């Protein structure tokens, strides 16, 4: 559940704007700090990487879409805002 929230926030940060280029890094940590997702914006191009216990799981990879008709949605972004919040919830499988 928490990873879905983190990914939602990450996606919102990625697609929140495209006015000017800026380099920005945001780190999302799991509650125990073992897992980390690093979001980076380099020259308007979004990248992410994932580590587990300081061990690389996903190397820096580009984010975006390339549509079959040739249109792209993978550059020209800027981070408009970033907020951190936490909550504790118990989830039981149905």
C-alpha positions, -999 to +999 in steps of 0.1 A: +000+000+000+028+024+009+047+018-023+016+026-043+014+060-025+051+066-031+047+058-068+016+080-070+035+109-056+065+102-078+043+101-109+026+134-099+060+150-094+071+138-128+041+150-148+034+181-129+049+207-152+070+214-183+077+252-183+115+254-177+143+229-171+158+225-137+179+197-121+163+183-090+167+152-069+141+137-046+145+106-024+116+084-013+125+060+016+106+030+029+095+033+065+126+014+077+149+032+053+161+000+037+145+007+003+150+040-016+137+054-048+157+083-062+139+106-086+161+129-106+153+156-132+183+162-155+179+189-181+141+183-180+144+145-185+131+124-156+151+094-142+147+070-113+167+044-096+160+019-068+183+006-040+178-020-013+202-019+017+225+004-003+226-023-031+215-011-066+183-029-077+174-006-107+201+015-122+193+051-133+166+047-159+146+072-180+109+077-174+084+087-200+063+075-229+070+071-266+038+065-285+035+043-316+027+073-338+061+088-328+049+113-303+069+115-271+062+124-235+096+121-220+113+155-216+107+191-209+096+186-173+102+206-141+094+198-105+069+223-093+065+210-057+075+182-034+060+173-001+067+145+024+042+129+047+037+097+066+009+076+080+007+042+097-021+019+086-027-018+090-039-036+059-053-071+059-056-092+028-092-100+019 
